[in-house]
Amino acid sequence: MSSFQELINSETPVLVDFSAEWCGPCKMMAPILAQVKSTIGDKVIIIKVDVDKNPGAAGMYQIQGVPTLILFQNGEIKWRQSGVVPAEQLTSILSKYN
């Protein structure tokens, strides 16, 4: 498996879902992300990062609350939002980057 840094430096947009096991809204994001993935397929890579298990990554991007979604492309942050994002809105945002 490639490292986090290699992944976010990809030309393919990478949506990172910073979440935690104890977070109720994070559980709501899981089916939304699955729906978005089924809509856009391989145009975007979606990965989940548990902030409790990966405090370094959470600290690097100043994750204050979960869920926080960050879209990377070629190592740059293209979009970022905290909280639950509806599938339609998320699909619309992601479609701008592929």
N, CA, C and O of each residue as an XYZ file, in Angstrom:
392
protein
N       0.840     -1.190      0.000
C       0.000      0.000      0.000
C       0.878      1.244      0.000
O       1.882      1.298      0.709
N       0.506      2.231     -0.784
C       1.319      3.429     -0.872
C       1.109      4.306      0.361
O       0.094      4.210      1.051
N       2.080      5.148      0.614
C       1.989      6.017      1.787
C       0.982      7.141      1.548
O       0.590      7.419      0.415
N       0.579      7.771      2.638
C      -0.376      8.879      2.569
C       0.160      9.987      1.660
O      -0.577     10.517      0.829
N       1.439     10.339      1.815
C       2.022     11.411      1.004
C       2.019     11.048     -0.483
O       1.727     11.893     -1.329
N       2.342      9.794     -0.801
C       2.317      9.360     -2.205
C       0.902      9.456     -2.756
O       0.681      9.894     -3.885
N      -0.054      9.032     -1.926
C      -1.449      9.044     -2.360
C      -1.937     10.447     -2.691
O      -2.529     10.669     -3.747
N      -1.687     11.408     -1.779
C      -2.224     12.756     -2.003
C      -1.467     13.513     -3.084
O      -1.934     14.556     -3.543
N      -0.309     13.010     -3.501
C       0.424     13.638     -4.600
C      -0.026     13.126     -5.962
O       0.546     13.489     -6.989
N      -1.045     12.286     -5.964
C      -1.552     11.702     -7.199
C      -2.237     12.756     -8.071
O      -2.785     13.737     -7.570
N      -2.195     12.532     -9.376
C      -2.939     13.413    -10.291
C      -4.437     13.200    -10.139
O      -5.237     14.117    -10.323
N      -4.795     11.967     -9.800
C      -6.201     11.672     -9.534
C      -6.572     12.350     -8.219
O      -5.846     12.213     -7.235
N      -7.691     13.081     -8.182
C      -8.087     13.712     -6.926
C      -8.281     12.669     -5.825
O      -8.822     11.590     -6.069
N      -7.835     13.000     -4.617
C      -7.953     12.106     -3.465
C      -8.764     12.817     -2.385
O      -8.358     13.860     -1.874
N      -9.904     12.244     -2.050
C     -10.750     12.795     -0.997
C     -10.426     12.044      0.296
O     -10.598     10.828      0.383
N      -9.957     12.788      1.290
C      -9.613     12.177      2.574
C     -10.706     12.530      3.582
O     -11.016     13.699      3.812
N     -11.273     11.494      4.167
C     -12.303     11.644      5.188
C     -11.633     11.442      6.547
O     -11.383     10.311      6.965
N     -11.344     12.556      7.233
C     -10.785     12.471      8.586
C     -11.946     12.229      9.531
O     -12.866     13.042      9.615
N     -11.905     11.106     10.245
C     -13.039     10.733     11.090
C     -12.547     10.030     12.346
O     -11.346      9.863     12.553
N     -13.511      9.616     13.189
C     -13.192      8.888     14.413
C     -14.305      7.886     14.698
O     -15.460      8.095     14.329
N     -13.932      6.796     15.363
C     -14.895      5.734     15.685
C     -16.072      6.255     16.515
O     -17.210      5.836     16.305
N     -15.806      7.159     17.446
C     -16.809      7.638     18.403
C     -17.707      8.734     17.836
O     -18.620      9.201     18.518
N     -17.456      9.146     16.602
C     -18.121     10.320     16.026
C     -19.400      9.919     15.278
O     -19.344      9.226     14.262
N     -20.554     10.366     15.797
C     -21.841     10.068     15.164
C     -21.949     10.572     13.729
O     -22.293      9.800     12.835
N     -21.657     11.873     13.487
C     -21.733     12.378     12.111
C     -20.791     11.652     11.149
O     -21.083     11.549      9.958
N     -19.658     11.147     11.661
C     -18.726     10.396     10.800
C     -19.400      9.136     10.265
O     -19.191      8.743      9.117
N     -20.220      8.504     11.126
C     -20.935      7.297     10.695
C     -21.941      7.650      9.599
O     -22.225      6.826      8.729
N     -22.480      8.871      9.638
C     -23.408      9.302      8.591
C     -22.684      9.521      7.261
O     -23.291      9.398      6.197
N     -21.386      9.846      7.317
C     -20.627     10.092      6.086
C     -20.347      8.806      5.313
O     -20.222      8.844      4.089
N     -20.247      7.670      6.001
C     -19.877      6.409      5.333
C     -20.808      6.063      4.170
O     -20.313      5.820      3.069
N     -22.148      6.027      4.360
C     -23.013      5.721      3.215
C     -23.007      6.820      2.158
O     -23.199      6.544      0.974
N     -22.785      8.075      2.582
C     -22.709      9.184      1.616
C     -21.490      8.989      0.721
O     -21.578      9.132     -0.498
N     -20.349      8.661      1.335
C     -19.126      8.437      0.550
C     -19.274      7.231     -0.365
O     -18.769      7.240     -1.488
N     -19.958      6.196      0.101
C     -20.195      5.013     -0.740
C     -21.059      5.385     -1.942
O     -20.813      4.924     -3.057
N     -22.070      6.220     -1.711
C     -22.944      6.664     -2.801
C     -22.164      7.515     -3.806
O     -22.312      7.342     -5.016
N     -21.340      8.427     -3.305
C     -20.527      9.282     -4.175
C     -19.576      8.423     -5.000
O     -19.416      8.643     -6.201
N     -18.940      7.435     -4.347
C     -18.001      6.546     -5.044
C     -18.709      5.783     -6.158
O     -18.148      5.605     -7.240
N     -19.933      5.333     -5.903
C     -20.658      4.591     -6.935
C     -21.064      5.504     -8.093
O     -21.219      5.048     -9.226
N     -21.234      6.792     -7.803
C     -21.601      7.759     -8.849
C     -20.403      8.140     -9.710
O     -20.504      8.177    -10.936
N     -19.258      8.428     -9.067
C     -18.113      8.940     -9.824
C     -17.044      7.895    -10.116
O     -16.134      8.139    -10.908
N     -17.151      6.731     -9.478
C     -16.231      5.637     -9.800
C     -14.781      5.948     -9.499
O     -14.457      6.458     -8.427
N     -13.896      5.636    -10.458
C     -12.454      5.751    -10.232
C     -11.904      7.141    -10.511
O     -10.689      7.337    -10.489
N     -12.776      8.111    -10.771
C     -12.286      9.470    -11.043
C     -11.713     10.132     -9.801
O     -10.915     11.065     -9.892
N     -12.129      9.638     -8.636
C     -11.644     10.165     -7.357
C     -11.325      8.988     -6.444
O     -12.080      8.018     -6.381
N     -10.205      9.080     -5.739
C      -9.849      8.087     -4.735
C     -10.396      8.600     -3.404
O     -10.175      9.757     -3.047
N     -11.103      7.748     -2.674
C     -11.645      8.150     -1.374
C     -10.994      7.289     -0.302
O     -11.057      6.061     -0.353
N     -10.366      7.951      0.676
C      -9.765      7.205      1.782
C     -10.251      7.775      3.107
O     -10.599      8.951      3.209
N     -10.267      6.919      4.107
C     -10.709      7.312      5.440
C      -9.500      7.297      6.362
O      -8.725      6.340      6.358
N      -9.334      8.350      7.149
C      -8.240      8.420      8.111
C      -8.835      8.614      9.497
O      -9.531      9.597      9.755
N      -8.555      7.671     10.384
C      -9.024      7.758     11.765
C      -8.063      8.680     12.523
O      -6.879      8.373     12.658
N      -8.581      9.809     13.017
C      -7.724     10.805     13.673
C      -7.109     10.274     14.971
O      -6.036     10.723     15.376
N      -7.776      9.330     15.618
C      -7.240      8.764     16.858
C      -6.075      7.815     16.575
O      -5.141      7.713     17.372
N      -6.136      7.126     15.444
C      -5.071      6.180     15.092
C      -3.952      6.863     14.298
O      -2.845      6.333     14.207
N      -4.238      8.030     13.728
C      -3.257      8.754     12.910
C      -3.170     10.218     13.351
O      -3.482     11.119     12.572
N      -2.746     10.457     14.599
C      -2.719     11.844     15.084
C      -1.752     12.741     14.310
O      -1.942     13.956     14.249
N      -0.723     12.146     13.722
C       0.233     12.939     12.934
C      -0.433     13.588     11.736
O      -0.252     14.779     11.484
N      -1.202     12.804     10.999
C      -1.904     13.334      9.818
C      -2.939     14.367     10.238
O      -3.094     15.399      9.585
N      -3.651     14.088     11.334
C      -4.663     15.024     11.827
C      -4.009     16.348     12.235
O      -4.537     17.425     11.961
N      -2.853     16.245     12.893
C      -2.141     17.449     13.316
C      -1.589     18.242     12.156
O      -1.618     19.473     12.163
N      -1.083     17.533     11.150
C      -0.489     18.182      9.988
C      -1.504     19.082      9.266
O      -1.145     20.141      8.750
N      -2.759     18.657      9.236
C      -3.790     19.423      8.522
C      -4.741     20.151      9.474
O      -5.841     20.546      9.087
N      -4.299     20.325     10.735
C      -5.076     21.058     11.745
C      -6.543     20.628     11.775
O      -7.448     21.459     11.693
N      -6.758     19.341     11.892
C      -8.126     18.830     11.988
C      -8.658     19.149     13.378
O      -8.180     18.597     14.369
N      -9.646     20.041     13.457
C     -10.218     20.457     14.734
C     -11.445     19.627     15.082
O     -11.669     19.297     16.247
N     -12.228     19.296     14.081
C     -13.451     18.539     14.299
C     -13.590     17.462     13.244
O     -13.027     17.560     12.154
N     -14.346     16.441     13.583
C     -14.591     15.360     12.625
C     -16.094     15.225     12.401
O     -16.859     15.461     13.336
N     -16.549     14.861     11.214
C     -15.697     14.589     10.045
C     -15.182     15.873      9.394
O     -15.869     16.894      9.375
N     -13.981     15.802      8.869
C     -13.440     16.855      8.015
C     -13.027     16.183      6.715
O     -12.292     15.196      6.721
N     -13.502     16.722      5.609
C     -13.154     16.200      4.287
C     -12.153     17.150      3.649
O     -12.356     18.364      3.645
N     -11.074     16.599      3.111
C     -10.099     17.404      2.379
C      -9.848     16.731      1.038
O      -9.591     15.529      0.969
N      -9.928     17.518     -0.019
C      -9.652     17.017     -1.364
C      -8.259     17.457     -1.781
O      -7.962     18.651     -1.833
N      -7.410     16.486     -2.076
C      -6.049     16.757     -2.533
C      -5.930     16.418     -4.008
O      -6.579     15.496     -4.502
N      -5.093     17.174     -4.706
C      -4.727     16.817     -6.080
C      -3.309     17.319     -6.285
O      -3.019     18.491     -6.048
N      -2.430     16.436     -6.723
C      -1.011     16.760     -6.883
C      -0.427     17.351     -5.602
O       0.407     18.255     -5.653
N      -0.869     16.835     -4.454
C      -0.327     17.263     -3.176
C      -0.891     18.569     -2.636
O      -0.531     18.984     -1.535
N      -1.764     19.220     -3.384
C      -2.342     20.499     -2.961
C      -3.760     20.298     -2.444
O      -4.506     19.455     -2.942
N      -4.118     21.086     -1.438
C      -5.496     21.065     -0.947
C      -6.353     21.885     -1.909
O      -6.121     23.078     -2.101
N      -7.342     21.231     -2.509
C      -8.227     21.899     -3.474
C      -9.540     22.336     -2.831
O     -10.173     23.298     -3.265
N      -9.937     21.603     -1.782
C     -11.217     21.888     -1.124
C     -11.187     21.262      0.248
O     -10.560     20.223      0.458
N     -11.878     21.907      1.191
C     -11.903     21.387      2.563
C     -13.204     21.816      3.218
O     -13.654     22.950      3.052
N     -13.803     20.897      3.964
C     -15.016     21.238      4.701
C     -15.182     20.298      5.878
O     -14.910     19.101      5.783
N     -15.636     20.862      6.991
C     -15.939     20.049      8.165
C     -17.436     19.814      8.225
O     -18.230     20.621      7.742
N     -17.808     18.687      8.831
C     -19.220     18.361      8.970
C     -19.697     17.436      7.870
O     -18.956     17.108      6.944
N     -20.946     17.024      7.987
C     -21.534     16.104      7.012
C     -21.868     16.882      5.740
O     -22.506     17.934      5.791
N     -21.430     16.351      4.602
C     -21.696     16.978      3.303
C     -22.643     16.059      2.539
O     -22.330     14.884      2.349
N     -23.800     16.571      2.092
C     -24.738     15.729      1.330
C     -24.096     15.183      0.049
O     -23.236     15.824     -0.556
N     -24.532     13.994     -0.345
C     -23.944     13.306     -1.506
C     -23.989     14.154     -2.773
O     -23.007     14.218     -3.512
N     -25.134     14.813     -3.028
C     -25.269     15.601     -4.264
C     -24.244     16.737     -4.286
O     -23.607     16.997     -5.306
N     -24.101     17.405     -3.144
C     -23.154     18.518     -3.048
C     -21.721     18.021     -3.226
O     -20.925     18.643     -3.930
N     -21.399     16.905     -2.588
C     -20.066     16.342     -2.667
C     -19.730     15.889     -4.094
O     -18.625     16.124     -4.581
N     -20.682     15.247     -4.749
C     -20.477     14.814     -6.136
C     -20.236     16.018     -7.037
O     -19.367     15.986     -7.907
N     -21.010     17.080     -6.823
C     -20.877     18.306     -7.617
C     -19.487     18.933     -7.421
O     -18.856     19.360     -8.388
N     -19.019     18.985     -6.177
C     -17.703     19.552     -5.889
C     -16.613     18.708     -6.534
O     -15.722     19.242     -7.194
N     -16.680     17.388     -6.346
C     -15.646     16.499     -6.867
C     -15.582     16.508     -8.387
O     -14.506     16.369     -8.968
N     -16.741     16.673     -9.034
C     -16.765     16.642    -10.497
C     -16.002     17.818    -11.117
O     -15.652     17.772    -12.296
N     -15.744     18.859    -10.341
C     -14.976     20.007    -10.848
C     -13.497     19.691    -10.991
O     -12.774     20.410    -11.680
N     -13.036     18.619    -10.347
C     -11.599     18.337    -10.307
C     -11.178     17.127    -11.111
O     -10.032     16.687    -11.011
N     -12.094     16.573    -11.918
C     -11.669     15.416    -12.719
C     -12.122     15.552    -14.153
O     -11.854     14.672    -14.971
